[in-house]
């Protein structure tokens, strides 16, 4: 549930800030088609994720699926701990987005002006 809503860009999850920055920048540059596309993609994402969710968790299992699940039953913590940790990380990134944004901004600047990177890697003038 949390990962689906994060992909769609719902606040306060991690996907919200990326979608917010794209929509804000597109509105500032009067690129309304890009803003509408970003919103439409969020809507389609939540639609598709809800279909996947229903298929994976609410569909009645077949006899073959029941037999294979009975043979491979793992302890609860082996599959619930990673899910809980990733959901908590998504929530943390959504609530404390500034450090992640600053890191992404710094990386983008290095991609746009690669001189310092080239000098650090190759050791000479670019």
MARBA-561214 format. One record per atom (N, C-alpha, C): residue number from 1; atom name; chain; residue in three letters; x, y, z. Coordinates in Angstrom, 1 decimal. Layout:
! MARBA-561214
+-----+-------+--------+---------+--------+--------+--------+
| num | atomo | cadena | residuo |      X |      Y |      Z |
+-----+-------+--------+---------+--------+--------+--------+
| NUM |    CA |      A |     ala |      X |      Y |      Z |
...
+-----+-------+--------+---------+--------+--------+--------+
***
This chain:
! MARBA-561214
+-----+-------+--------+---------+--------+--------+--------+
| num | atomo | cadena | residuo |      X |      Y |      Z |
+-----+-------+--------+---------+--------+--------+--------+
|   1 |     N |      A |     unk |    0.8 |   -1.2 |    0.0 |
|   1 |    CA |      A |     unk |    0.0 |    0.0 |    0.0 |
|   1 |     C |      A |     unk |    0.9 |    1.3 |    0.0 |
|   2 |     N |      A |     unk |    1.9 |    1.3 |    0.9 |
|   2 |    CA |      A |     unk |    2.7 |    2.5 |    1.0 |
|   2 |     C |      A |     unk |    3.6 |    2.6 |   -0.3 |
|   3 |     N |      A |     unk |    4.1 |    1.5 |   -0.8 |
|   3 |    CA |      A |     unk |    4.9 |    1.7 |   -2.0 |
|   3 |     C |      A |     unk |    4.0 |    2.1 |   -3.2 |
|   4 |     N |      A |     unk |    2.8 |    1.6 |   -3.3 |
|   4 |    CA |      A |     unk |    1.9 |    2.0 |   -4.4 |
|   4 |     C |      A |     unk |    1.6 |    3.5 |   -4.3 |
|   5 |     N |      A |     unk |    1.3 |    4.0 |   -3.2 |
|   5 |    CA |      A |     unk |    1.0 |    5.4 |   -3.0 |
|   5 |     C |      A |     unk |    2.3 |    6.3 |   -3.2 |
|   6 |     N |      A |     unk |    3.4 |    5.8 |   -2.8 |
|   6 |    CA |      A |     unk |    4.7 |    6.5 |   -3.1 |
|   6 |     C |      A |     unk |    4.9 |    6.6 |   -4.5 |
|   7 |     N |      A |     unk |    4.7 |    5.5 |   -5.3 |
|   7 |    CA |      A |     unk |    4.9 |    5.6 |   -6.7 |
|   7 |     C |      A |     unk |    4.0 |    6.6 |   -7.4 |
|   8 |     N |      A |     unk |    2.8 |    6.7 |   -6.9 |
|   8 |    CA |      A |     unk |    1.8 |    7.6 |   -7.4 |
|   8 |     C |      A |     unk |    2.1 |    9.1 |   -7.0 |
|   9 |     N |      A |     unk |    2.9 |    9.3 |   -6.0 |
|   9 |    CA |      A |     unk |    3.2 |   10.6 |   -5.6 |
|   9 |     C |      A |     unk |    2.3 |   11.2 |   -4.5 |
|  10 |     N |      A |     unk |    1.8 |   10.4 |   -3.6 |
|  10 |    CA |      A |     unk |    1.0 |   10.9 |   -2.6 |
|  10 |     C |      A |     unk |    1.8 |   11.4 |   -1.4 |
|  11 |     N |      A |     unk |    1.5 |   12.6 |   -0.8 |
|  11 |    CA |      A |     unk |    2.2 |   13.0 |    0.4 |
|  11 |     C |      A |     unk |    1.8 |   12.2 |    1.6 |
|  12 |     N |      A |     unk |    2.6 |   12.0 |    2.6 |
|  12 |    CA |      A |     unk |    4.0 |   12.4 |    2.8 |
|  12 |     C |      A |     unk |    5.0 |   11.4 |    2.4 |
|  13 |     N |      A |     unk |    4.8 |   10.7 |    1.4 |
|  13 |    CA |      A |     unk |    5.7 |    9.6 |    1.0 |
|  13 |     C |      A |     unk |    6.8 |   10.1 |    0.0 |
|  14 |     N |      A |     unk |    7.8 |    9.3 |   -0.2 |
|  14 |    CA |      A |     unk |    9.0 |    9.8 |   -1.0 |
|  14 |     C |      A |     unk |    8.7 |   10.2 |   -2.4 |
|  15 |     N |      A |     unk |    7.7 |    9.5 |   -3.0 |
|  15 |    CA |      A |     unk |    7.4 |    9.9 |   -4.4 |
|  15 |     C |      A |     unk |    6.8 |   11.2 |   -4.6 |
|  16 |     N |      A |     unk |    6.2 |   11.8 |   -3.5 |
|  16 |    CA |      A |     unk |    5.6 |   13.1 |   -3.6 |
|  16 |     C |      A |     unk |    6.5 |   14.2 |   -4.0 |
|  17 |     N |      A |     unk |    7.7 |   14.2 |   -3.5 |
|  17 |    CA |      A |     unk |    8.6 |   15.3 |   -3.7 |
|  17 |     C |      A |     unk |    9.1 |   15.4 |   -5.1 |
|  18 |     N |      A |     unk |    9.4 |   14.2 |   -5.7 |
|  18 |    CA |      A |     unk |    9.9 |   14.2 |   -7.1 |
|  18 |     C |      A |     unk |    8.8 |   14.7 |   -8.0 |
|  19 |     N |      A |     unk |    7.6 |   14.3 |   -7.8 |
|  19 |    CA |      A |     unk |    6.4 |   14.7 |   -8.6 |
|  19 |     C |      A |     unk |    6.2 |   16.2 |   -8.4 |
|  20 |     N |      A |     unk |    6.3 |   16.6 |   -7.1 |
|  20 |    CA |      A |     unk |    6.0 |   18.0 |   -6.8 |
|  20 |     C |      A |     unk |    7.0 |   18.9 |   -7.5 |
|  21 |     N |      A |     unk |    8.3 |   18.5 |   -7.5 |
|  21 |    CA |      A |     unk |    9.3 |   19.4 |   -8.1 |
|  21 |     C |      A |     unk |    9.1 |   19.4 |   -9.6 |
|  22 |     N |      A |     unk |    8.8 |   18.3 |  -10.3 |
|  22 |    CA |      A |     unk |    8.5 |   18.3 |  -11.7 |
|  22 |     C |      A |     unk |    7.3 |   19.2 |  -12.0 |
|  23 |     N |      A |     unk |    6.2 |   19.1 |  -11.3 |
|  23 |    CA |      A |     unk |    5.0 |   19.9 |  -11.6 |
|  23 |     C |      A |     unk |    5.3 |   21.3 |  -11.3 |
|  24 |     N |      A |     unk |    6.0 |   21.7 |  -10.2 |
|  24 |    CA |      A |     unk |    6.3 |   23.1 |   -9.9 |
|  24 |     C |      A |     unk |    7.1 |   23.7 |  -11.0 |
|  25 |     N |      A |     unk |    8.2 |   23.0 |  -11.4 |
|  25 |    CA |      A |     unk |    9.0 |   23.5 |  -12.5 |
|  25 |     C |      A |     unk |    8.3 |   23.7 |  -13.8 |
|  26 |     N |      A |     unk |    7.4 |   22.7 |  -14.1 |
|  26 |    CA |      A |     unk |    6.7 |   22.8 |  -15.4 |
|  26 |     C |      A |     unk |    5.7 |   24.0 |  -15.3 |
|  27 |     N |      A |     unk |    5.1 |   24.2 |  -14.2 |
|  27 |    CA |      A |     unk |    4.2 |   25.4 |  -14.1 |
|  27 |     C |      A |     unk |    4.9 |   26.7 |  -14.1 |
|  28 |     N |      A |     unk |    6.1 |   26.7 |  -13.6 |
|  28 |    CA |      A |     unk |    6.9 |   28.0 |  -13.6 |
|  28 |     C |      A |     unk |    7.4 |   28.3 |  -15.0 |
|  29 |     N |      A |     unk |    7.6 |   27.3 |  -15.8 |
|  29 |    CA |      A |     unk |    8.0 |   27.5 |  -17.2 |
|  29 |     C |      A |     unk |    6.8 |   27.5 |  -18.2 |
|  30 |     N |      A |     unk |    5.6 |   27.5 |  -17.7 |
|  30 |    CA |      A |     unk |    4.4 |   27.5 |  -18.5 |
|  30 |     C |      A |     unk |    4.2 |   26.3 |  -19.4 |
|  31 |     N |      A |     unk |    4.8 |   25.2 |  -18.9 |
|  31 |    CA |      A |     unk |    4.7 |   23.9 |  -19.7 |
|  31 |     C |      A |     unk |    3.6 |   23.1 |  -19.0 |
|  32 |     N |      A |     unk |    2.3 |   23.5 |  -19.3 |
|  32 |    CA |      A |     unk |    1.2 |   22.9 |  -18.6 |
|  32 |     C |      A |     unk |    0.9 |   21.5 |  -19.1 |
|  33 |     N |      A |     unk |    1.3 |   21.2 |  -20.3 |
|  33 |    CA |      A |     unk |    1.2 |   19.8 |  -20.8 |
|  33 |     C |      A |     unk |    2.0 |   18.8 |  -19.9 |
|  34 |     N |      A |     unk |    3.2 |   19.2 |  -19.6 |
|  34 |    CA |      A |     unk |    4.1 |   18.4 |  -18.7 |
|  34 |     C |      A |     unk |    3.5 |   18.2 |  -17.3 |
|  35 |     N |      A |     unk |    2.9 |   19.3 |  -16.8 |
|  35 |    CA |      A |     unk |    2.3 |   19.2 |  -15.4 |
|  35 |     C |      A |     unk |    1.1 |   18.3 |  -15.5 |
|  36 |     N |      A |     unk |    0.3 |   18.4 |  -16.5 |
|  36 |    CA |      A |     unk |   -0.9 |   17.6 |  -16.7 |
|  36 |     C |      A |     unk |   -0.5 |   16.1 |  -16.9 |
|  37 |     N |      A |     unk |    0.6 |   15.9 |  -17.6 |
|  37 |    CA |      A |     unk |    1.0 |   14.5 |  -17.8 |
|  37 |     C |      A |     unk |    1.5 |   13.9 |  -16.5 |
|  38 |     N |      A |     unk |    2.2 |   14.7 |  -15.7 |
|  38 |    CA |      A |     unk |    2.7 |   14.2 |  -14.4 |
|  38 |     C |      A |     unk |    1.6 |   13.8 |  -13.5 |
|  39 |     N |      A |     unk |    0.5 |   14.6 |  -13.5 |
|  39 |    CA |      A |     unk |   -0.7 |   14.3 |  -12.7 |
|  39 |     C |      A |     unk |   -1.4 |   13.1 |  -13.2 |
|  40 |     N |      A |     unk |   -1.5 |   13.0 |  -14.6 |
|  40 |    CA |      A |     unk |   -2.2 |   11.9 |  -15.2 |
|  40 |     C |      A |     unk |   -1.4 |   10.6 |  -14.9 |
|  41 |     N |      A |     unk |   -0.1 |   10.6 |  -15.0 |
|  41 |    CA |      A |     unk |    0.7 |    9.4 |  -14.7 |
|  41 |     C |      A |     unk |    0.5 |    9.0 |  -13.3 |
|  42 |     N |      A |     unk |    0.4 |    9.9 |  -12.3 |
|  42 |    CA |      A |     unk |    0.2 |    9.6 |  -10.9 |
|  42 |     C |      A |     unk |   -1.2 |    8.9 |  -10.8 |
|  43 |     N |      A |     unk |   -2.2 |    9.4 |  -11.5 |
|  43 |    CA |      A |     unk |   -3.5 |    8.8 |  -11.4 |
|  43 |     C |      A |     unk |   -3.5 |    7.4 |  -12.0 |
|  44 |     N |      A |     unk |   -2.8 |    7.2 |  -13.2 |
|  44 |    CA |      A |     unk |   -2.7 |    5.9 |  -13.8 |
|  44 |     C |      A |     unk |   -1.9 |    4.9 |  -13.0 |
|  45 |     N |      A |     unk |   -0.9 |    5.4 |  -12.3 |
|  45 |    CA |      A |     unk |   -0.1 |    4.6 |  -11.4 |
|  45 |     C |      A |     unk |   -0.9 |    4.0 |  -10.3 |
|  46 |     N |      A |     unk |   -1.7 |    4.9 |   -9.6 |
|  46 |    CA |      A |     unk |   -2.5 |    4.4 |   -8.5 |
|  46 |     C |      A |     unk |   -3.6 |    3.4 |   -9.0 |
|  47 |     N |      A |     unk |   -4.1 |    3.6 |  -10.2 |
|  47 |    CA |      A |     unk |   -5.1 |    2.7 |  -10.8 |
|  47 |     C |      A |     unk |   -4.4 |    1.3 |  -11.1 |
|  48 |     N |      A |     unk |   -3.3 |    1.4 |  -11.7 |
|  48 |    CA |      A |     unk |   -2.6 |    0.1 |  -12.1 |
|  48 |     C |      A |     unk |   -2.1 |   -0.6 |  -10.8 |
|  49 |     N |      A |     unk |   -1.6 |    0.1 |   -9.8 |
|  49 |    CA |      A |     unk |   -1.1 |   -0.5 |   -8.6 |
|  49 |     C |      A |     unk |   -2.3 |   -1.1 |   -7.8 |
|  50 |     N |      A |     unk |   -3.5 |   -0.5 |   -7.9 |
|  50 |    CA |      A |     unk |   -4.6 |   -1.1 |   -7.2 |
|  50 |     C |      A |     unk |   -5.1 |   -2.4 |   -7.9 |
|  51 |     N |      A |     unk |   -5.0 |   -2.4 |   -9.2 |
|  51 |    CA |      A |     unk |   -5.3 |   -3.7 |   -9.9 |
|  51 |     C |      A |     unk |   -4.3 |   -4.8 |   -9.5 |
|  52 |     N |      A |     unk |   -3.0 |   -4.4 |   -9.5 |
|  52 |    CA |      A |     unk |   -2.0 |   -5.4 |   -9.1 |
|  52 |     C |      A |     unk |   -2.2 |   -5.9 |   -7.6 |
|  53 |     N |      A |     unk |   -2.5 |   -4.9 |   -6.7 |
|  53 |    CA |      A |     unk |   -2.8 |   -5.2 |   -5.3 |
|  53 |     C |      A |     unk |   -4.0 |   -6.2 |   -5.2 |
|  54 |     N |      A |     unk |   -5.1 |   -5.9 |   -5.9 |
|  54 |    CA |      A |     unk |   -6.2 |   -6.8 |   -5.9 |
|  54 |     C |      A |     unk |   -5.9 |   -8.2 |   -6.4 |
|  55 |     N |      A |     unk |   -5.1 |   -8.3 |   -7.5 |
|  55 |    CA |      A |     unk |   -4.8 |   -9.6 |   -8.1 |
|  55 |     C |      A |     unk |   -3.9 |  -10.4 |   -7.1 |
|  56 |     N |      A |     unk |   -2.9 |   -9.7 |   -6.5 |
|  56 |    CA |      A |     unk |   -2.0 |  -10.4 |   -5.7 |
|  56 |     C |      A |     unk |   -2.5 |  -10.8 |   -4.3 |
|  57 |     N |      A |     unk |   -3.4 |  -10.0 |   -3.7 |
|  57 |    CA |      A |     unk |   -3.8 |  -10.2 |   -2.3 |
|  57 |     C |      A |     unk |   -5.3 |  -10.6 |   -2.1 |
|  58 |     N |      A |     unk |   -6.1 |  -10.3 |   -3.1 |
|  58 |    CA |      A |     unk |   -7.5 |  -10.6 |   -2.9 |
|  58 |     C |      A |     unk |   -8.1 |  -11.7 |   -3.8 |
|  59 |     N |      A |     unk |   -7.3 |  -12.1 |   -4.7 |
|  59 |    CA |      A |     unk |   -7.7 |  -13.2 |   -5.6 |
|  59 |     C |      A |     unk |   -7.7 |  -14.5 |   -4.8 |
|  60 |     N |      A |     unk |   -8.7 |  -15.3 |   -5.1 |
|  60 |    CA |      A |     unk |   -8.7 |  -16.6 |   -4.4 |
|  60 |     C |      A |     unk |   -7.6 |  -17.5 |   -5.0 |
|  61 |     N |      A |     unk |   -6.7 |  -18.1 |   -4.2 |
|  61 |    CA |      A |     unk |   -5.6 |  -18.9 |   -4.7 |
|  61 |     C |      A |     unk |   -6.1 |  -20.3 |   -5.3 |
|  62 |     N |      A |     unk |   -5.4 |  -20.8 |   -6.3 |
|  62 |    CA |      A |     unk |   -5.8 |  -22.1 |   -6.8 |
|  62 |     C |      A |     unk |   -5.2 |  -23.2 |   -5.9 |
|  63 |     N |      A |     unk |   -5.6 |  -24.4 |   -6.2 |
|  63 |    CA |      A |     unk |   -5.0 |  -25.5 |   -5.4 |
|  63 |     C |      A |     unk |   -3.5 |  -25.7 |   -5.5 |
|  64 |     N |      A |     unk |   -3.0 |  -25.5 |   -6.7 |
|  64 |    CA |      A |     unk |   -1.5 |  -25.5 |   -6.9 |
|  64 |     C |      A |     unk |   -0.8 |  -24.5 |   -6.1 |
|  65 |     N |      A |     unk |   -1.4 |  -23.3 |   -6.1 |
|  65 |    CA |      A |     unk |   -0.7 |  -22.2 |   -5.3 |
|  65 |     C |      A |     unk |   -0.8 |  -22.5 |   -3.8 |
|  66 |     N |      A |     unk |   -1.9 |  -23.1 |   -3.4 |
|  66 |    CA |      A |     unk |   -2.0 |  -23.4 |   -1.9 |
|  66 |     C |      A |     unk |   -1.0 |  -24.5 |   -1.6 |
|  67 |     N |      A |     unk |   -0.8 |  -25.5 |   -2.4 |
|  67 |    CA |      A |     unk |    0.2 |  -26.6 |   -2.2 |
|  67 |     C |      A |     unk |    1.6 |  -26.0 |   -2.2 |
|  68 |     N |      A |     unk |    2.0 |  -25.2 |   -3.1 |
|  68 |    CA |      A |     unk |    3.3 |  -24.6 |   -3.2 |
|  68 |     C |      A |     unk |    3.6 |  -23.7 |   -2.0 |
|  69 |     N |      A |     unk |    2.6 |  -23.0 |   -1.5 |
|  69 |    CA |      A |     unk |    2.8 |  -22.1 |   -0.4 |
|  69 |     C |      A |     unk |    3.0 |  -22.9 |    0.9 |
|  70 |     N |      A |     unk |    2.3 |  -24.0 |    1.0 |
|  70 |    CA |      A |     unk |    2.4 |  -24.9 |    2.2 |
|  70 |     C |      A |     unk |    3.8 |  -25.4 |    2.3 |
|  71 |     N |      A |     unk |    4.4 |  -25.8 |    1.2 |
|  71 |    CA |      A |     unk |    5.8 |  -26.3 |    1.2 |
|  71 |     C |      A |     unk |    6.9 |  -25.3 |    1.4 |
|  72 |     N |      A |     unk |    6.6 |  -24.1 |    1.1 |
|  72 |    CA |      A |     unk |    7.7 |  -23.0 |    1.2 |
|  72 |     C |      A |     unk |    7.3 |  -22.0 |    2.3 |
|  73 |     N |      A |     unk |    6.7 |  -22.4 |    3.4 |
|  73 |    CA |      A |     unk |    6.3 |  -21.4 |    4.4 |
|  73 |     C |      A |     unk |    7.6 |  -20.9 |    5.2 |
|  74 |     N |      A |     unk |    7.9 |  -19.7 |    5.1 |
|  74 |    CA |      A |     unk |    9.1 |  -19.1 |    5.8 |
|  74 |     C |      A |     unk |    8.6 |  -18.4 |    7.0 |
|  75 |     N |      A |     unk |    9.5 |  -18.2 |    8.0 |
|  75 |    CA |      A |     unk |    9.1 |  -17.4 |    9.2 |
|  75 |     C |      A |     unk |    8.6 |  -16.0 |    8.8 |
|  76 |     N |      A |     unk |    7.7 |  -15.5 |    9.5 |
|  76 |    CA |      A |     unk |    7.1 |  -14.2 |    9.2 |
|  76 |     C |      A |     unk |    8.1 |  -13.1 |    9.1 |
|  77 |     N |      A |     unk |    9.1 |  -13.0 |   10.0 |
|  77 |    CA |      A |     unk |   10.1 |  -11.9 |   10.0 |
|  77 |     C |      A |     unk |   10.9 |  -11.9 |    8.7 |
|  78 |     N |      A |     unk |   11.1 |  -13.0 |    8.0 |
|  78 |    CA |      A |     unk |   12.0 |  -13.1 |    6.9 |
|  78 |     C |      A |     unk |   11.4 |  -12.3 |    5.7 |
|  79 |     N |      A |     unk |   10.1 |  -12.2 |    5.6 |
|  79 |    CA |      A |     unk |    9.5 |  -11.4 |    4.5 |
|  79 |     C |      A |     unk |    8.8 |  -10.1 |    5.0 |
|  80 |     N |      A |     unk |    8.5 |  -10.0 |    6.3 |
|  80 |    CA |      A |     unk |    7.8 |   -8.8 |    6.7 |
|  80 |     C |      A |     unk |    8.9 |   -7.7 |    7.1 |
|  81 |     N |      A |     unk |   10.0 |   -8.1 |    7.7 |
|  81 |    CA |      A |     unk |   11.0 |   -7.1 |    8.1 |
|  81 |     C |      A |     unk |   11.5 |   -6.2 |    6.9 |
|  82 |     N |      A |     unk |   11.9 |   -6.8 |    5.8 |
|  82 |    CA |      A |     unk |   12.3 |   -5.9 |    4.7 |
|  82 |     C |      A |     unk |   11.2 |   -5.0 |    4.2 |
|  83 |     N |      A |     unk |    9.9 |   -5.5 |    4.2 |
|  83 |    CA |      A |     unk |    8.8 |   -4.7 |    3.7 |
|  83 |     C |      A |     unk |    8.6 |   -3.5 |    4.7 |
|  84 |     N |      A |     unk |    8.6 |   -3.8 |    6.0 |
|  84 |    CA |      A |     unk |    8.5 |   -2.7 |    7.0 |
|  84 |     C |      A |     unk |    9.6 |   -1.7 |    6.9 |
|  85 |     N |      A |     unk |   10.8 |   -2.2 |    6.7 |
|  85 |    CA |      A |     unk |   12.0 |   -1.3 |    6.6 |
|  85 |     C |      A |     unk |   11.9 |   -0.4 |    5.4 |
|  86 |     N |      A |     unk |   11.5 |   -1.0 |    4.2 |
|  86 |    CA |      A |     unk |   11.4 |   -0.2 |    3.0 |
|  86 |     C |      A |     unk |   10.2 |    0.8 |    3.1 |
|  87 |     N |      A |     unk |    9.1 |    0.4 |    3.7 |
|  87 |    CA |      A |     unk |    8.0 |    1.3 |    3.9 |
|  87 |     C |      A |     unk |    8.4 |    2.5 |    4.8 |
|  88 |     N |      A |     unk |    9.1 |    2.2 |    5.9 |
|  88 |    CA |      A |     unk |    9.6 |    3.2 |    6.8 |
|  88 |     C |      A |     unk |   10.6 |    4.2 |    6.1 |
|  89 |     N |      A |     unk |   11.4 |    3.6 |    5.3 |
|  89 |    CA |      A |     unk |   12.4 |    4.4 |    4.5 |
|  89 |     C |      A |     unk |   11.6 |    5.4 |    3.6 |
|  90 |     N |      A |     unk |   10.6 |    4.9 |    2.9 |
|  90 |    CA |      A |     unk |    9.8 |    5.7 |    2.0 |
|  90 |     C |      A |     unk |    9.2 |    6.9 |    2.8 |
|  91 |     N |      A |     unk |    8.6 |    6.6 |    4.0 |
|  91 |    CA |      A |     unk |    8.0 |    7.6 |    4.8 |
|  91 |     C |      A |     unk |    9.1 |    8.6 |    5.3 |
|  92 |     N |      A |     unk |   10.2 |    8.1 |    5.7 |
|  92 |    CA |      A |     unk |   11.3 |    9.0 |    6.2 |
|  92 |     C |      A |     unk |   11.8 |    9.9 |    5.1 |
|  93 |     N |      A |     unk |   12.0 |    9.4 |    3.9 |
|  93 |    CA |      A |     unk |   12.4 |   10.3 |    2.8 |
|  93 |     C |      A |     unk |   11.3 |   11.3 |    2.5 |
|  94 |     N |      A |     unk |   10.0 |   10.9 |    2.6 |
|  94 |    CA |      A |     unk |    9.0 |   11.9 |    2.4 |
|  94 |     C |      A |     unk |    8.9 |   12.9 |    3.5 |
|  95 |     N |      A |     unk |    9.2 |   12.6 |    4.7 |
|  95 |    CA |      A |     unk |    9.1 |   13.6 |    5.8 |
|  95 |     C |      A |     unk |   10.3 |   14.4 |    6.0 |
|  96 |     N |      A |     unk |   11.5 |   13.9 |    5.6 |
|  96 |    CA |      A |     unk |   12.7 |   14.6 |    5.7 |
|  96 |     C |      A |     unk |   13.4 |   14.6 |    4.3 |
|  97 |     N |      A |     unk |   12.8 |   15.4 |    3.4 |
|  97 |    CA |      A |     unk |   13.2 |   15.3 |    2.0 |
|  97 |     C |      A |     unk |   14.4 |   16.2 |    1.7 |
|  98 |     N |      A |     unk |   14.6 |   17.2 |    2.5 |
|  98 |    CA |      A |     unk |   15.7 |   18.2 |    2.2 |
|  98 |     C |      A |     unk |   17.1 |   17.7 |    2.0 |
|  99 |     N |      A |     unk |   17.6 |   16.8 |    2.8 |
|  99 |    CA |      A |     unk |   18.9 |   16.3 |    2.5 |
|  99 |     C |      A |     unk |   19.0 |   15.5 |    1.2 |
| 100 |     N |      A |     unk |   18.0 |   14.8 |    0.9 |
| 100 |    CA |      A |     unk |   17.9 |   14.0 |   -0.3 |
| 100 |     C |      A |     unk |   17.8 |   14.9 |   -1.5 |
| 101 |     N |      A |     unk |   17.1 |   16.0 |   -1.4 |
| 101 |    CA |      A |     unk |   16.9 |   17.0 |   -2.5 |
| 101 |     C |      A |     unk |   18.3 |   17.7 |   -2.7 |
| 102 |     N |      A |     unk |   19.0 |   18.0 |   -1.6 |
| 102 |    CA |      A |     unk |   20.3 |   18.7 |   -1.8 |
| 102 |     C |      A |     unk |   21.3 |   17.8 |   -2.4 |
| 103 |     N |      A |     unk |   21.3 |   16.5 |   -2.1 |
| 103 |    CA |      A |     unk |   22.2 |   15.5 |   -2.7 |
| 103 |     C |      A |     unk |   21.9 |   15.4 |   -4.2 |
| 104 |     N |      A |     unk |   20.6 |   15.3 |   -4.6 |
| 104 |    CA |      A |     unk |   20.2 |   15.2 |   -6.0 |
| 104 |     C |      A |     unk |   20.6 |   16.5 |   -6.7 |
| 105 |     N |      A |     unk |   20.4 |   17.6 |   -6.1 |
| 105 |    CA |      A |     unk |   20.7 |   18.9 |   -6.7 |
| 105 |     C |      A |     unk |   22.2 |   19.0 |   -7.0 |
| 106 |     N |      A |     unk |   23.0 |   18.6 |   -6.0 |
| 106 |    CA |      A |     unk |   24.5 |   18.6 |   -6.2 |
| 106 |     C |      A |     unk |   24.9 |   17.6 |   -7.3 |
| 107 |     N |      A |     unk |   24.3 |   16.4 |   -7.4 |
| 107 |    CA |      A |     unk |   24.6 |   15.5 |   -8.4 |
| 107 |     C |      A |     unk |   24.2 |   16.1 |   -9.8 |
| 108 |     N |      A |     unk |   23.1 |   16.8 |   -9.9 |
| 108 |    CA |      A |     unk |   22.7 |   17.4 |  -11.1 |
| 108 |     C |      A |     unk |   23.6 |   18.4 |  -11.6 |
| 109 |     N |      A |     unk |   24.1 |   19.2 |  -10.6 |
| 109 |    CA |      A |     unk |   25.1 |   20.3 |  -11.0 |
| 109 |     C |      A |     unk |   26.4 |   19.7 |  -11.5 |
| 110 |     N |      A |     unk |   26.8 |   18.5 |  -10.9 |
| 110 |    CA |      A |     unk |   28.0 |   17.9 |  -11.4 |
| 110 |     C |      A |     unk |   27.8 |   17.3 |  -12.8 |
| 111 |     N |      A |     unk |   26.6 |   16.9 |  -13.1 |
| 111 |    CA |      A |     unk |   26.3 |   16.4 |  -14.5 |
| 111 |     C |      A |     unk |   26.3 |   17.5 |  -15.5 |
| 112 |     N |      A |     unk |   25.8 |   18.7 |  -15.1 |
| 112 |    CA |      A |     unk |   25.7 |   19.8 |  -16.0 |
| 112 |     C |      A |     unk |   27.1 |   20.5 |  -16.2 |
| 113 |     N |      A |     unk |   27.9 |   20.5 |  -15.2 |
| 113 |    CA |      A |     unk |   29.3 |   21.1 |  -15.3 |
| 113 |     C |      A |     unk |   30.3 |   20.0 |  -14.8 |
| 114 |     N |      A |     unk |   30.7 |   19.1 |  -15.7 |
| 114 |    CA |      A |     unk |   31.5 |   18.0 |  -15.2 |
| 114 |     C |      A |     unk |   33.0 |   18.3 |  -15.1 |
| 115 |     N |      A |     unk |   33.4 |   19.5 |  -15.2 |
| 115 |    CA |      A |     unk |   34.9 |   19.8 |  -15.2 |
| 115 |     C |      A |     unk |   35.5 |   19.3 |  -13.9 |
| 116 |     N |      A |     unk |   35.0 |   19.6 |  -12.7 |
| 116 |    CA |      A |     unk |   35.6 |   19.2 |  -11.5 |
| 116 |     C |      A |     unk |   35.6 |   17.7 |  -11.4 |
| 117 |     N |      A |     unk |   34.6 |   17.0 |  -11.8 |
| 117 |    CA |      A |     unk |   34.6 |   15.5 |  -11.8 |
| 117 |     C |      A |     unk |   35.7 |   15.0 |  -12.7 |
| 118 |     N |      A |     unk |   35.8 |   15.5 |  -13.9 |
| 118 |    CA |      A |     unk |   36.8 |   15.1 |  -14.9 |
| 118 |     C |      A |     unk |   38.2 |   15.3 |  -14.3 |
| 119 |     N |      A |     unk |   38.4 |   16.4 |  -13.7 |
| 119 |    CA |      A |     unk |   39.7 |   16.7 |  -13.1 |
| 119 |     C |      A |     unk |   40.1 |   15.8 |  -12.0 |
| 120 |     N |      A |     unk |   39.1 |   15.5 |  -11.1 |
| 120 |    CA |      A |     unk |   39.3 |   14.6 |  -10.0 |
| 120 |     C |      A |     unk |   39.6 |   13.2 |  -10.5 |
| 121 |     N |      A |     unk |   38.9 |   12.7 |  -11.5 |
| 121 |    CA |      A |     unk |   39.1 |   11.4 |  -12.0 |
| 121 |     C |      A |     unk |   40.4 |   11.2 |  -12.9 |
| 122 |     N |      A |     unk |   40.6 |   12.1 |  -13.8 |
| 122 |    CA |      A |     unk |   41.7 |   12.0 |  -14.7 |
| 122 |     C |      A |     unk |   43.0 |   12.7 |  -14.2 |
| 123 |     N |      A |     unk |   42.8 |   13.6 |  -13.2 |
| 123 |    CA |      A |     unk |   43.9 |   14.3 |  -12.6 |
| 123 |     C |      A |     unk |   44.5 |   15.4 |  -13.4 |
| 124 |     N |      A |     unk |   44.0 |   15.7 |  -14.5 |
| 124 |    CA |      A |     unk |   44.5 |   16.9 |  -15.3 |
| 124 |     C |      A |     unk |   43.4 |   17.9 |  -15.6 |
| 125 |     N |      A |     unk |   43.8 |   18.8 |  -16.5 |
| 125 |    CA |      A |     unk |   42.8 |   19.8 |  -16.9 |
| 125 |     C |      A |     unk |   41.8 |   19.1 |  -17.9 |
| 126 |     N |      A |     unk |   40.5 |   19.6 |  -17.8 |
| 126 |    CA |      A |     unk |   39.5 |   19.0 |  -18.7 |
| 126 |     C |      A |     unk |   39.7 |   19.3 |  -20.1 |
+-----+-------+--------+---------+--------+--------+--------+
***
